[in-house]
Amino acid sequence: MTMLTVAEARARARKRLRSSMSTWAALAEAEVSVDITLHPPTERQVLADQAAAMDWATSWRAIDAPGHADRGRHVRALDAPTVDWGERSWARVGRQQIPLRLHLRSPDAVADFAGGDEARQWRRLRDRAATIRARFGAVPSTASAEDSPTVSAEDGPTVSADGDPTASAIKAHAKRIIGLSDEEFATVLEVVTWLRDNPLGSLRPRQMPIRGVDSKWFEAHRSLVTALLAAAGHAEAVDVLDAEPRIRLRLLDPSLRPAGLSDISAQVVELNTMKIAARIVFVFENLESVLAMPDWPGAVAIHGSGYAVDTVARLGWVRGARILYWGDLDSHGFAILSRLRRHLPQVESVLMDEATLLEHRDLWVPEPKPHTGTFSALTGTEGRALTRIRAEGDVRLEQERIPWSAALERLAASAGDDDDPSTSAGLDRPATSAGDLGS
């Protein structure tokens, strides 16, 4: 084993600091002991290059200055590195004091020894975490023995922030906290403090009496502000960050249209007051598909807006209807379907099967950033389609690329004969080039 140089030990300390600083900063006084084995030379190695062995020991004696064989037994500041020394009695070299292990007994000690950008980032995070704790909440001063073991430099974080909202917020958003300029950090504190102390209910970002704070500012800092408000015990104050979500839908049955309005975009709370008596609800990921839908008896078409599909479940009148979901044939399409089904278990998918995928192979495109998760809410048919998508190299069949006539035919077949628009007098029949719908 090669003797560990001071430079190599610093590199290990920097690696440990990078991986652990968010956890260390989350607690007021993290109990940390980073031990780095120095891999001292054997007698054979010393004999092979005595000068190199002496220079190596001298370099570690400088770190342990003023240096002494029993220095590790003396009381020293926690922020000072400590080197354990051991005596070796070799037949051909004689008795030698050898550095064995480096001890760093606090986060500041790790940072001071490591140096570089990581040390500067640690000090910024440490100081800002202290400010956050002082203003929005306190955490236990030490972790339990179970959560704070003595570990080696290669081990993971030594402490846990679980169970304390302030500590959890600091740990989860450490990178963002470090990355803020001093001015930005001060503004975040000001906004969280104002929202905590002024529970005014729903408020538009433009109404905030803080210079430089607007909707774009909230978009950039929303997650951190939300976490700090929760830590401060005022999670409800985050309403200012969220305009009431809007949903766009089309009432495909003229008899359901208030004052003849068929295309509506409104807040969820307003749409809930309409009490729409829909028998079937189509939820489409693609807005163009919603806009292309023909008149359909008892039907409503809703734009799911990707992962914002959760808002559909907030419409009370949707729960009593049959729900058909159609999304892109890709990993994210199935993730969205699974998400919707967690809220509305009765959701059925349309055009999201392996046969549809293979029938349109020429229309596939690569999926730029495929979702790699598993989705327990999928049916066997849907799961097989997702497996095939991944097996083919993470391909995507976008909803809008499927020929409209073929899509309408499948939608009508899935809806059933009773819901086929062609069976209702006075309503426009979906135009197709493939004969009767559902045939």
Residue pairs with C-beta under 8 A, 6 or more apart in sequence:
1 39
2 39
3 38
3 39
3 40
3 41
3 45
3 53
3 56
4 36
4 37
4 38
4 39
5 56
5 59
6 59
6 60
6 63
9 36
9 38
9 102
9 113
10 113
10 114
10 115
12 36
12 153
12 154
13 34
13 36
13 104
13 110
13 113
13 114
13 153
14 114
14 115
14 116
14 118
15 153
16 34
16 110
16 114
16 153
16 154
17 107
17 110
17 111
17 114
17 118
17 119
17 122
18 118
19 156
19 157
20 32
20 107
20 156
20 157
20 158
21 107
21 118
21 121
21 122
21 125
21 174
22 125
22 157
22 170
22 171
22 172
22 174
22 175
23 30
23 157
23 158
23 159
23 160
23 161
23 171
24 30
24 32
24 107
24 122
24 126
24 157
24 158
24 159
25 107
25 122
25 125
25 126
25 129
25 170
25 171
25 174
26 129
26 139
26 159
26 161
26 164
26 167
26 168
26 170
26 171
26 174
27 139
27 140
27 142
27 143
27 159
27 161
27 167
28 130
28 133
28 138
28 139
28 140
28 141
29 141
29 142
30 107
30 143
30 148
30 158
30 159
31 142
31 143
31 148
31 158
31 159
32 104
32 105
32 106
32 107
32 110
32 158
32 159
33 103
33 104
33 105
33 150
33 151
33 158
34 103
34 104
34 105
34 109
34 110
34 151
34 152
34 153
35 101
35 102
35 103
35 104
35 150
35 151
35 152
35 153
36 101
36 102
36 104
36 152
36 153
37 100
37 101
37 152
38 60
38 83
38 99
38 100
38 101
38 102
40 86
40 88
40 98
40 99
40 100
41 53
41 56
41 98
43 88
43 90
43 91
43 92
43 93
45 53
46 53
46 90
46 93
46 96
47 92
47 93
50 93
57 96
57 97
57 98
57 99
60 83
60 99
60 102
61 67
61 83
61 99
63 81
63 83
63 102
63 113
64 71
64 81
64 82
64 83
64 85
64 99
67 83
68 74
68 85
69 85
69 87
69 97
70 85
71 82
71 83
71 85
72 82
72 83
72 84
72 85
72 103
76 82
78 105
78 106
78 108
78 109
79 106
79 108
79 109
79 112
80 109
81 102
81 103
81 104
81 109
81 112
81 113
82 102
82 103
82 105
83 99
83 100
83 101
83 102
83 103
84 99
84 100
84 101
84 102
84 103
85 97
85 98
85 99
85 100
86 97
86 98
86 100
87 95
87 96
87 97
87 98
88 95
88 96
88 98
89 95
90 96
102 113
104 110
104 113
107 122
107 126
108 122
108 126
110 122
111 118
111 119
111 122
111 123
112 119
121 178
124 178
125 174
125 177
125 178
128 177
128 178
128 185
129 170
129 177
131 189
132 166
132 169
132 170
132 177
132 189
132 228
132 231
133 139
133 166
133 170
135 189
135 193
136 166
136 192
136 196
136 228
136 231
136 232
137 164
137 165
137 166
137 231
137 232
137 233
138 166
139 161
139 164
139 166
139 167
140 164
142 148
143 158
143 159
143 160
147 158
147 159
147 160
148 158
148 159
149 158
150 158
151 158
161 167
161 168
161 170
161 171
162 168
165 227
165 230
165 231
165 233
166 231
168 227
168 231
169 224
169 227
169 228
169 230
169 231
170 177
172 227
173 223
173 224
173 227
176 221
176 223
176 224
177 185
177 224
180 188
184 221
187 210
187 212
187 213
187 217
188 221
188 224
188 225
188 228
190 210
191 208
191 210
191 213
191 221
191 225
192 225
192 228
192 229
192 232
194 208
194 209
194 210
195 225
195 229
195 234
195 237
195 238
195 240
196 229
196 232
196 234
196 237
199 234
199 236
199 237
201 239
202 239
202 240
202 244
203 239
203 240
204 240
204 243
205 213
205 214
205 215
205 217
205 218
205 240
205 241
206 214
206 215
208 214
208 240
218 225
218 240
218 241
222 241
225 238
225 241
226 235
226 238
226 241
229 235
229 237
229 238
230 238
244 267
244 268
244 269
245 267
245 268
245 308
245 311
246 265
246 266
246 267
246 268
247 265
247 266
247 267
247 268
247 271
247 302
247 303
247 305
247 311
247 312
247 315
248 263
248 264
248 265
248 287
248 290
248 302
248 303
249 263
249 264
249 265
249 271
249 290
249 300
249 301
249 302
249 303
250 262
250 263
250 264
250 290
250 291
250 293
250 300
250 301
251 257
251 261
251 262
251 264
251 276
251 300
252 262
252 293
252 294
252 295
252 296
252 297
252 299
252 300
252 301
252 421
253 278
253 295
253 296
253 297
253 298
253 299
253 300
253 427
254 260
254 262
254 295
254 427
256 276
256 277
256 278
256 298
256 300
258 274
263 291
264 271
268 311
268 314
268 315
271 315
272 314
272 315
272 316
272 317
274 317
275 317
276 300
276 317
277 298
277 317
278 298
278 299
278 300
278 317
278 318
278 321
279 297
279 298
279 299
279 321
279 322
279 419
280 296
280 298
280 299
280 300
280 321
280 322
280 323
280 324
280 415
280 419
281 299
281 300
281 301
281 302
281 318
281 321
281 322
281 323
281 324
282 290
282 293
282 299
282 300
282 301
282 302
282 324
282 326
282 411
283 301
283 302
283 304
283 309
283 312
283 323
283 324
283 325
283 326
283 340
283 347
284 290
284 301
284 302
284 303
284 304
284 325
284 326
284 327
284 399
285 304
285 305
285 306
285 309
285 326
285 327
285 328
285 333
285 336
285 399
286 327
286 328
286 398
286 399
286 400
287 303
288 400
289 301
289 326
289 399
289 400
289 407
290 301
290 302
290 303
292 404
293 299
293 301
294 408
294 421
294 428
294 429
294 430
294 431
295 421
295 427
295 428
296 415
296 419
296 421
296 427
296 430
297 419
297 421
297 423
297 424
297 427
298 419
299 415
299 419
299 421
300 321
302 312
302 315
302 318
304 312
304 325
304 327
304 336
304 340
305 311
306 332
306 336
307 335
307 336
307 339
309 336
309 339
309 340
310 339
310 340
310 343
312 318
312 340
312 343
312 344
313 319
313 340
313 343
313 344
318 344
319 344
322 346
322 348
322 415
322 419
323 344
323 346
323 347
323 348
324 347
324 348
324 349
324 350
324 411
324 414
324 415
325 337
325 340
325 347
325 348
325 349
325 350
325 352
326 349
326 350
326 351
326 352
326 399
326 407
326 411
327 333
327 334
327 336
327 337
327 349
327 352
327 399
328 396
328 397
328 398
328 399
329 351
329 352
329 356
329 357
329 385
329 389
329 396
329 397
329 398
329 399
330 367
330 370
330 389
330 394
330 395
330 396
330 397
330 398
331 367
331 370
331 371
331 372
331 386
331 389
331 390
331 394
332 367
332 370
332 371
333 352
333 399
334 352
334 371
334 375
334 378
334 382
334 385
334 386
335 371
335 373
335 375
337 347
337 349
337 352
337 375
337 377
337 378
337 382
338 375
338 376
338 377
338 378
339 377
340 347
341 347
341 377
341 378
342 377
345 377
348 414
349 379
349 382
350 410
350 411
350 414
351 399
351 402
351 407
351 410
351 411
352 382
352 385
353 381
353 382
353 384
353 385
354 381
354 384
354 385
354 388
356 385
356 397
356 402
356 410
357 385
357 388
357 389
357 395
357 397
358 388
360 397
360 401
360 402
363 397
363 398
363 401
363 402
364 392
364 395
364 396
364 397
365 395
365 396
365 398
366 393
366 394
366 395
366 396
367 389
367 394
367 395
367 396
370 390
370 394
375 383
375 386
378 386
389 395
389 396
405 431
405 432
405 433
405 434
406 432
406 434
408 430
408 431
408 432
408 437
409 432
409 434
409 437
409 438
412 419
412 420
412 421
412 422
412 430
412 437
412 438
413 437
413 438
417 423
417 438
420 437
420 438
421 427
421 428
421 429
421 430
421 437
422 429
422 430
422 436
422 437
429 437
430 437
